[in-house]
Amino acid sequence: MTSHAATSAETSPPAEVPVPDAATPVDELRRALAQVRTEVGKAVVGQDGAVTGLIIALLARGHVLLEGVPGVAKTLLVRSLSHALSLDTKRVQFTPDLMPGDVTGSLIYDAKAGEFEFRNGPVFTNILLADEINRTPPKTQSALLEAMEERQVSVDGLSLALPEPFIVAATMNPIEYEGTYTLPEAQLDRFLLKLVLDIPERDVELEVLRRHATGFSPRDLTAAGVTPVLGAADLAAAQASVAAVGASPDVLAYIVDLARATRQSPSAKLGVSPRGTTALLASAKAWAWLSGYASITPDHVQAMVLPVWRHRIQLRPEAELEGITVDAILHGVLQQVQVPI
């Protein structure tokens, strides 16, 4: 097979999802998820890669960092996807005074009953949009860790399960860092993907204006024509099918060799952890499944390397001063490591 060169590796998950002719329930699920992209496109223009990335995260049961300047439709993207999948979504604006209980929920005293009852926080949803997650102190950031990793909230000795599916879509502004709190490596490592939403091209931005000129309102997705395509039960079936996608020993060894190459890079202070290799495997499985493959290939691995690993590598200070980027390191790793035939 032909492998991607490093220069052609995707900076976000591939936008196009090839779907075979429907013949089985699994094929129908693939077709429905491809239709989800069409539905989201009725509200969001020019972010096909990010839409596919969010679908991959849902299939792999992982969380997503969305990085982009304000105004590139990060919130609208999550709301539109939730609507097309018939999933519940809630948004939390992370601020310096936000408390952990504002996210997870808290015990409220009921004077009539004479006892405390737990009031669910916004984390009890299917897709939690954590807006500007780096603007809140570490104590509140860490309140999400248990929810993200264990998919539960612990209060007063009780463990309360979160709904299924559950993912966190956290946004970060790459320009404004004043008053922000850097996410610790342990928390960054719990995000499956980091998707970069760029300023749209001229023709895409013109299409956005055309839609607004004809009455489009981002607050009314139904009027925009976004319709639900499938629900939580269908998504659970798709997740089970993704888990059954195979991986040959050669491809598993390829993933490990790529990870080890990041640790040996002279520009990296910290390379990809073993959790990063399992994240790449899960994402490659989801992309292979969406593409109609029964097993992952090196091409699927290469397509997912950048979004899965770009937030897991720490640069050495001297490399940052030289203008070296994590994406450049990953491109180099893809060039250096031998691809299994």
C-alpha beads as a LAMMPS data file, in Angstrom:
LAMMPS data file: protein, C-alpha beads

341 atoms
340 bonds

1 atom types
1 bond types

-500.0 500.0 xlo xhi
-500.0 500.0 ylo yhi
-500.0 500.0 zlo zhi

Masses

1 110.0

Atoms # bond

1 1 1 0.000 0.000 0.000
2 1 1 1.063 3.598 -0.436
3 1 1 1.684 5.614 2.702
4 1 1 1.175 9.335 3.134
5 1 1 4.291 11.457 3.047
6 1 1 4.781 13.634 6.079
7 1 1 4.097 16.744 4.061
8 1 1 0.629 15.468 3.186
9 1 1 -0.338 14.298 6.661
10 1 1 -3.577 15.894 7.797
11 1 1 -3.503 18.656 10.394
12 1 1 -7.070 17.674 11.309
13 1 1 -9.024 14.463 10.742
14 1 1 -9.850 13.862 7.045
15 1 1 -12.963 15.729 6.002
16 1 1 -14.332 13.209 3.517
17 1 1 -15.926 10.025 4.861
18 1 1 -16.329 7.425 2.099
19 1 1 -19.481 5.406 2.693
20 1 1 -20.224 2.099 0.917
21 1 1 -23.636 1.192 -0.460
22 1 1 -25.894 0.226 2.428
23 1 1 -26.127 -3.552 2.789
24 1 1 -25.967 -4.202 6.546
25 1 1 -26.999 -2.358 9.713
26 1 1 -23.342 -1.330 10.169
27 1 1 -23.305 0.236 6.706
28 1 1 -26.528 2.039 7.554
29 1 1 -24.856 3.473 10.658
30 1 1 -21.935 4.685 8.541
31 1 1 -24.347 6.258 6.084
32 1 1 -26.218 7.988 8.908
33 1 1 -22.999 9.394 10.403
34 1 1 -22.003 10.686 6.971
35 1 1 -25.413 12.382 6.811
36 1 1 -24.674 13.982 10.206
37 1 1 -21.861 15.924 8.527
38 1 1 -24.340 17.158 5.915
39 1 1 -26.774 18.279 8.611
40 1 1 -24.081 20.135 10.564
41 1 1 -22.992 21.775 7.292
42 1 1 -26.408 23.466 7.113
43 1 1 -25.332 25.593 10.089
44 1 1 -21.508 25.514 10.039
45 1 1 -19.515 26.232 6.877
46 1 1 -15.944 25.172 6.172
47 1 1 -15.213 23.075 9.273
48 1 1 -15.649 19.572 7.818
49 1 1 -12.427 18.317 9.401
50 1 1 -13.532 19.430 12.870
51 1 1 -16.963 17.814 12.392
52 1 1 -15.320 14.520 11.438
53 1 1 -12.960 14.848 14.404
54 1 1 -15.862 15.247 16.834
55 1 1 -17.605 12.215 15.315
56 1 1 -14.389 10.199 15.690
57 1 1 -14.168 11.301 19.344
58 1 1 -17.737 10.163 19.977
59 1 1 -17.075 6.795 18.321
60 1 1 -13.859 6.345 20.335
61 1 1 -15.474 7.665 23.543
62 1 1 -12.866 10.404 23.901
63 1 1 -12.731 14.121 24.653
64 1 1 -11.751 16.994 22.371
65 1 1 -9.834 20.258 22.644
66 1 1 -11.029 22.852 20.130
67 1 1 -8.449 25.588 19.550
68 1 1 -9.330 28.682 17.582
69 1 1 -9.777 32.428 17.870
70 1 1 -13.220 33.705 18.897
71 1 1 -15.815 33.706 16.152
72 1 1 -14.901 30.555 14.183
73 1 1 -18.135 28.743 15.171
74 1 1 -16.806 26.445 17.900
75 1 1 -19.978 26.715 19.984
76 1 1 -22.268 26.476 16.966
77 1 1 -20.352 23.408 15.788
78 1 1 -20.974 21.532 19.048
79 1 1 -24.630 22.605 19.224
80 1 1 -25.279 21.574 15.620
81 1 1 -23.628 18.185 16.083
82 1 1 -25.639 17.524 19.254
83 1 1 -28.839 18.445 17.444
84 1 1 -28.081 16.155 14.486
85 1 1 -27.355 13.269 16.892
86 1 1 -30.361 13.912 19.180
87 1 1 -27.965 14.378 22.108
88 1 1 -28.212 16.741 25.053
89 1 1 -25.579 19.460 25.304
90 1 1 -24.762 22.073 27.916
91 1 1 -22.295 24.957 27.865
92 1 1 -20.167 26.211 30.746
93 1 1 -18.281 29.499 30.446
94 1 1 -15.105 28.934 32.458
95 1 1 -14.156 32.028 34.446
96 1 1 -11.679 32.746 37.291
97 1 1 -14.460 32.597 39.915
98 1 1 -16.041 29.334 38.725
99 1 1 -16.198 26.719 41.501
100 1 1 -16.004 22.909 41.090
101 1 1 -19.622 22.558 42.225
102 1 1 -20.694 24.888 39.424
103 1 1 -19.561 22.164 37.012
104 1 1 -20.271 18.875 38.759
105 1 1 -23.237 19.875 40.915
106 1 1 -23.632 20.295 44.675
107 1 1 -25.642 19.271 47.725
108 1 1 -28.619 21.559 48.411
109 1 1 -30.492 21.548 51.701
110 1 1 -34.221 20.905 51.307
111 1 1 -35.887 22.658 54.257
112 1 1 -39.215 20.868 53.731
113 1 1 -37.697 17.383 53.652
114 1 1 -35.081 18.287 56.253
115 1 1 -32.272 16.692 54.267
116 1 1 -29.684 17.417 51.624
117 1 1 -30.267 16.497 48.002
118 1 1 -27.828 16.540 45.127
119 1 1 -28.549 18.980 42.326
120 1 1 -26.945 17.923 39.043
121 1 1 -24.438 20.291 37.496
122 1 1 -24.064 20.894 33.751
123 1 1 -21.602 17.969 33.513
124 1 1 -24.649 15.673 33.505
125 1 1 -25.153 15.845 29.756
126 1 1 -23.988 14.074 26.596
127 1 1 -21.690 16.766 25.191
128 1 1 -20.316 19.321 27.640
129 1 1 -18.971 22.454 25.960
130 1 1 -16.297 23.762 28.321
131 1 1 -15.743 27.230 26.897
132 1 1 -12.267 28.713 27.478
133 1 1 -11.288 25.960 29.895
134 1 1 -7.912 27.607 30.550
135 1 1 -9.546 30.681 32.129
136 1 1 -10.514 28.903 35.339
137 1 1 -8.181 27.936 38.226
138 1 1 -6.671 24.420 38.458
139 1 1 -9.066 23.418 41.266
140 1 1 -12.049 23.788 38.957
141 1 1 -10.190 22.333 35.954
142 1 1 -9.414 19.245 38.020
143 1 1 -13.098 18.842 38.874
144 1 1 -13.523 17.669 35.301
145 1 1 -10.804 15.015 35.577
146 1 1 -12.913 12.371 37.321
147 1 1 -15.840 13.044 35.010
148 1 1 -13.618 12.755 31.928
149 1 1 -11.733 9.653 33.048
150 1 1 -14.260 7.728 35.165
151 1 1 -17.463 9.127 33.623
152 1 1 -18.876 9.698 37.083
153 1 1 -19.114 12.352 39.796
154 1 1 -18.376 11.577 43.445
155 1 1 -20.302 13.541 46.094
156 1 1 -20.401 12.812 49.817
157 1 1 -19.177 9.249 49.305
158 1 1 -21.626 8.511 46.489
159 1 1 -20.630 7.898 42.861
160 1 1 -23.128 9.175 40.313
161 1 1 -22.776 7.896 36.749
162 1 1 -22.845 10.365 33.877
163 1 1 -25.123 9.825 30.856
164 1 1 -23.940 7.786 27.888
165 1 1 -22.486 8.946 25.624
166 1 1 -20.466 11.619 27.408
167 1 1 -17.654 13.726 25.999
168 1 1 -16.113 17.075 26.897
169 1 1 -15.491 19.519 24.059
170 1 1 -13.235 22.176 25.584
171 1 1 -12.316 25.378 23.749
172 1 1 -9.123 27.402 24.040
173 1 1 -8.143 30.765 22.555
174 1 1 -4.612 30.438 21.090
175 1 1 -3.979 34.208 21.071
176 1 1 -4.980 35.665 24.444
177 1 1 -3.117 34.117 27.394
178 1 1 -3.386 36.939 29.932
179 1 1 -5.287 35.740 32.994
180 1 1 -5.272 32.108 31.904
181 1 1 -4.150 28.940 33.699
182 1 1 -2.120 26.474 31.657
183 1 1 -3.670 23.021 31.576
184 1 1 -1.371 20.494 33.293
185 1 1 0.057 17.661 31.196
186 1 1 -2.014 15.099 33.119
187 1 1 -5.204 16.845 32.034
188 1 1 -4.101 17.511 28.455
189 1 1 -3.305 13.815 28.093
190 1 1 -6.940 12.962 28.816
191 1 1 -8.147 14.697 25.670
192 1 1 -8.286 12.271 22.755
193 1 1 -7.938 14.937 20.048
194 1 1 -6.861 18.527 19.644
195 1 1 -8.590 20.105 16.665
196 1 1 -7.470 23.463 15.276
197 1 1 -10.186 25.662 13.780
198 1 1 -8.605 28.219 11.472
199 1 1 -9.990 31.463 10.078
200 1 1 -12.028 30.418 6.996
201 1 1 -10.947 31.057 3.413
202 1 1 -12.494 33.999 1.551
203 1 1 -15.140 31.966 -0.296
204 1 1 -16.176 30.211 2.934
205 1 1 -16.466 33.495 4.815
206 1 1 -18.500 34.905 1.929
207 1 1 -20.894 31.944 2.179
208 1 1 -21.294 32.623 5.903
209 1 1 -22.287 36.219 5.125
210 1 1 -24.692 35.080 2.391
211 1 1 -26.486 32.854 4.871
212 1 1 -26.753 35.611 7.470
213 1 1 -27.954 38.021 4.783
214 1 1 -30.829 35.655 3.976
215 1 1 -31.955 35.354 7.607
216 1 1 -29.847 32.545 9.081
217 1 1 -29.825 32.599 12.897
218 1 1 -27.272 30.463 14.762
219 1 1 -29.720 30.332 17.674
220 1 1 -32.408 28.544 15.635
221 1 1 -30.994 25.293 14.249
222 1 1 -34.427 23.954 13.313
223 1 1 -35.073 26.964 11.070
224 1 1 -31.657 26.362 9.501
225 1 1 -32.863 22.901 8.480
226 1 1 -30.658 20.858 10.826
227 1 1 -32.575 17.645 11.553
228 1 1 -31.733 14.706 13.852
229 1 1 -30.305 11.730 11.963
230 1 1 -29.721 9.150 14.698
231 1 1 -29.740 8.869 18.473
232 1 1 -27.804 7.625 21.484
233 1 1 -28.743 3.962 20.942
234 1 1 -27.497 4.081 17.337
235 1 1 -24.289 5.743 18.483
236 1 1 -23.752 3.002 21.101
237 1 1 -24.117 0.379 18.359
238 1 1 -21.573 2.238 16.234
239 1 1 -19.158 2.428 19.186
240 1 1 -19.407 -1.340 19.669
241 1 1 -18.723 -1.883 15.971
242 1 1 -15.692 0.415 16.095
243 1 1 -14.263 -1.529 19.054
244 1 1 -14.334 -4.684 16.901
245 1 1 -12.114 -3.170 14.168
246 1 1 -8.914 -5.205 13.906
247 1 1 -5.258 -4.175 14.107
248 1 1 -2.406 -6.335 12.839
249 1 1 0.783 -6.810 14.903
250 1 1 2.721 -4.818 12.268
251 1 1 0.400 -1.812 12.626
252 1 1 0.533 -1.983 16.428
253 1 1 4.343 -2.024 16.227
254 1 1 4.192 0.956 13.840
255 1 1 2.213 2.983 16.408
256 1 1 4.724 2.125 19.142
257 1 1 7.677 3.035 16.890
258 1 1 6.094 6.402 16.086
259 1 1 5.590 7.120 19.799
260 1 1 9.155 6.136 20.657
261 1 1 10.439 8.398 17.885
262 1 1 8.703 11.387 19.511
263 1 1 10.491 10.631 22.790
264 1 1 13.846 10.541 20.999
265 1 1 13.342 13.824 19.168
266 1 1 16.036 16.357 20.196
267 1 1 13.418 19.108 20.132
268 1 1 11.017 17.376 22.530
269 1 1 11.278 17.615 26.317
270 1 1 8.387 15.184 26.698
271 1 1 7.257 12.702 24.070
272 1 1 4.050 10.720 23.664
273 1 1 3.017 8.569 26.637
274 1 1 1.587 5.033 26.452
275 1 1 -1.862 6.617 26.894
276 1 1 -1.109 8.479 23.673
277 1 1 -0.489 5.217 21.801
278 1 1 -3.821 3.774 22.943
279 1 1 -5.518 7.040 21.956
280 1 1 -4.008 6.824 18.467
281 1 1 -5.152 3.219 18.139
282 1 1 -8.717 4.110 19.192
283 1 1 -8.875 7.080 16.809
284 1 1 -7.425 5.085 13.903
285 1 1 -10.034 2.386 14.540
286 1 1 -12.834 4.963 14.401
287 1 1 -11.481 6.471 11.158
288 1 1 -11.020 3.000 9.599
289 1 1 -14.580 2.076 10.550
290 1 1 -15.988 5.277 9.070
291 1 1 -14.050 4.501 5.876
292 1 1 -15.501 0.985 5.644
293 1 1 -12.405 -0.992 6.682
294 1 1 -12.462 -4.065 8.936
295 1 1 -8.880 -3.408 10.134
296 1 1 -6.731 -0.320 10.478
297 1 1 -3.923 0.387 8.021
298 1 1 -0.856 2.630 8.335
299 1 1 -2.773 5.263 6.330
300 1 1 -5.423 5.462 9.055
301 1 1 -2.712 5.804 11.697
302 1 1 -0.921 8.566 9.764
303 1 1 -4.138 10.508 9.212
304 1 1 -4.770 10.666 12.968
305 1 1 -1.229 11.309 14.278
306 1 1 -1.390 15.108 14.342
307 1 1 -4.805 15.622 15.987
308 1 1 -4.167 12.852 18.533
309 1 1 -0.574 13.731 19.480
310 1 1 -0.099 17.477 18.912
311 1 1 -1.125 18.317 22.497
312 1 1 0.861 15.495 24.123
313 1 1 4.389 16.670 23.281
314 1 1 6.325 19.311 25.233
315 1 1 8.969 21.298 23.377
316 1 1 12.361 22.139 24.799
317 1 1 12.732 25.902 25.465
318 1 1 15.517 26.204 22.893
319 1 1 13.307 24.530 20.264
320 1 1 10.533 27.041 20.952
321 1 1 13.015 29.906 20.557
322 1 1 14.036 28.464 17.179
323 1 1 10.403 28.439 16.060
324 1 1 10.066 24.659 15.931
325 1 1 6.479 23.447 16.324
326 1 1 5.024 20.172 17.576
327 1 1 3.367 19.638 14.198
328 1 1 6.789 19.923 12.548
329 1 1 8.172 17.264 14.895
330 1 1 5.289 14.941 14.053
331 1 1 5.758 15.487 10.315
332 1 1 9.407 14.565 10.762
333 1 1 8.531 11.441 12.750
334 1 1 6.159 10.316 10.005
335 1 1 8.972 10.682 7.502
336 1 1 11.565 8.868 9.601
337 1 1 9.711 5.795 10.870
338 1 1 9.502 2.915 8.411
339 1 1 5.980 2.092 7.279
340 1 1 4.977 -1.598 7.387
341 1 1 4.108 -2.949 3.948

Bonds

1 1 1 2
2 1 2 3
3 1 3 4
4 1 4 5
5 1 5 6
6 1 6 7
7 1 7 8
8 1 8 9
9 1 9 10
10 1 10 11
11 1 11 12
12 1 12 13
13 1 13 14
14 1 14 15
15 1 15 16
16 1 16 17
17 1 17 18
18 1 18 19
19 1 19 20
20 1 20 21
21 1 21 22
22 1 22 23
23 1 23 24
24 1 24 25
25 1 25 26
26 1 26 27
27 1 27 28
28 1 28 29
29 1 29 30
30 1 30 31
31 1 31 32
32 1 32 33
33 1 33 34
34 1 34 35
35 1 35 36
36 1 36 37
37 1 37 38
38 1 38 39
39 1 39 40
40 1 40 41
41 1 41 42
42 1 42 43
43 1 43 44
44 1 44 45
45 1 45 46
46 1 46 47
47 1 47 48
48 1 48 49
49 1 49 50
50 1 50 51
51 1 51 52
52 1 52 53
53 1 53 54
54 1 54 55
55 1 55 56
56 1 56 57
57 1 57 58
58 1 58 59
59 1 59 60
60 1 60 61
61 1 61 62
62 1 62 63
63 1 63 64
64 1 64 65
65 1 65 66
66 1 66 67
67 1 67 68
68 1 68 69
69 1 69 70
70 1 70 71
71 1 71 72
72 1 72 73
73 1 73 74
74 1 74 75
75 1 75 76
76 1 76 77
77 1 77 78
78 1 78 79
79 1 79 80
80 1 80 81
81 1 81 82
82 1 82 83
83 1 83 84
84 1 84 85
85 1 85 86
86 1 86 87
87 1 87 88
88 1 88 89
89 1 89 90
90 1 90 91
91 1 91 92
92 1 92 93
93 1 93 94
94 1 94 95
95 1 95 96
96 1 96 97
97 1 97 98
98 1 98 99
99 1 99 100
100 1 100 101
101 1 101 102
102 1 102 103
103 1 103 104
104 1 104 105
105 1 105 106
106 1 106 107
107 1 107 108
108 1 108 109
109 1 109 110
110 1 110 111
111 1 111 112
112 1 112 113
113 1 113 114
114 1 114 115
115 1 115 116
116 1 116 117
117 1 117 118
118 1 118 119
119 1 119 120
120 1 120 121
121 1 121 122
122 1 122 123
123 1 123 124
124 1 124 125
125 1 125 126
126 1 126 127
127 1 127 128
128 1 128 129
129 1 129 130
130 1 130 131
131 1 131 132
132 1 132 133
133 1 133 134
134 1 134 135
135 1 135 136
136 1 136 137
137 1 137 138
138 1 138 139
139 1 139 140
140 1 140 141
141 1 141 142
142 1 142 143
143 1 143 144
144 1 144 145
145 1 145 146
146 1 146 147
147 1 147 148
148 1 148 149
149 1 149 150
150 1 150 151
151 1 151 152
152 1 152 153
153 1 153 154
154 1 154 155
155 1 155 156
156 1 156 157
157 1 157 158
158 1 158 159
159 1 159 160
160 1 160 161
161 1 161 162
162 1 162 163
163 1 163 164
164 1 164 165
165 1 165 166
166 1 166 167
167 1 167 168
168 1 168 169
169 1 169 170
170 1 170 171
171 1 171 172
172 1 172 173
173 1 173 174
174 1 174 175
175 1 175 176
176 1 176 177
177 1 177 178
178 1 178 179
179 1 179 180
180 1 180 181
181 1 181 182
182 1 182 183
183 1 183 184
184 1 184 185
185 1 185 186
186 1 186 187
187 1 187 188
188 1 188 189
189 1 189 190
190 1 190 191
191 1 191 192
192 1 192 193
193 1 193 194
194 1 194 195
195 1 195 196
196 1 196 197
197 1 197 198
198 1 198 199
199 1 199 200
200 1 200 201
201 1 201 202
202 1 202 203
203 1 203 204
204 1 204 205
205 1 205 206
206 1 206 207
207 1 207 208
208 1 208 209
209 1 209 210
210 1 210 211
211 1 211 212
212 1 212 213
213 1 213 214
214 1 214 215
215 1 215 216
216 1 216 217
217 1 217 218
218 1 218 219
219 1 219 220
220 1 220 221
221 1 221 222
222 1 222 223
223 1 223 224
224 1 224 225
225 1 225 226
226 1 226 227
227 1 227 228
228 1 228 229
229 1 229 230
230 1 230 231
231 1 231 232
232 1 232 233
233 1 233 234
234 1 234 235
235 1 235 236
236 1 236 237
237 1 237 238
238 1 238 239
239 1 239 240
240 1 240 241
241 1 241 242
242 1 242 243
243 1 243 244
244 1 244 245
245 1 245 246
246 1 246 247
247 1 247 248
248 1 248 249
249 1 249 250
250 1 250 251
251 1 251 252
252 1 252 253
253 1 253 254
254 1 254 255
255 1 255 256
256 1 256 257
257 1 257 258
258 1 258 259
259 1 259 260
260 1 260 261
261 1 261 262
262 1 262 263
263 1 263 264
264 1 264 265
265 1 265 266
266 1 266 267
267 1 267 268
268 1 268 269
269 1 269 270
270 1 270 271
271 1 271 272
272 1 272 273
273 1 273 274
274 1 274 275
275 1 275 276
276 1 276 277
277 1 277 278
278 1 278 279
279 1 279 280
280 1 280 281
281 1 281 282
282 1 282 283
283 1 283 284
284 1 284 285
285 1 285 286
286 1 286 287
287 1 287 288
288 1 288 289
289 1 289 290
290 1 290 291
291 1 291 292
292 1 292 293
293 1 293 294
294 1 294 295
295 1 295 296
296 1 296 297
297 1 297 298
298 1 298 299
299 1 299 300
300 1 300 301
301 1 301 302
302 1 302 303
303 1 303 304
304 1 304 305
305 1 305 306
306 1 306 307
307 1 307 308
308 1 308 309
309 1 309 310
310 1 310 311
311 1 311 312
312 1 312 313
313 1 313 314
314 1 314 315
315 1 315 316
316 1 316 317
317 1 317 318
318 1 318 319
319 1 319 320
320 1 320 321
321 1 321 322
322 1 322 323
323 1 323 324
324 1 324 325
325 1 325 326
326 1 326 327
327 1 327 328
328 1 328 329
329 1 329 330
330 1 330 331
331 1 331 332
332 1 332 333
333 1 333 334
334 1 334 335
335 1 335 336
336 1 336 337
337 1 337 338
338 1 338 339
339 1 339 340
340 1 340 341
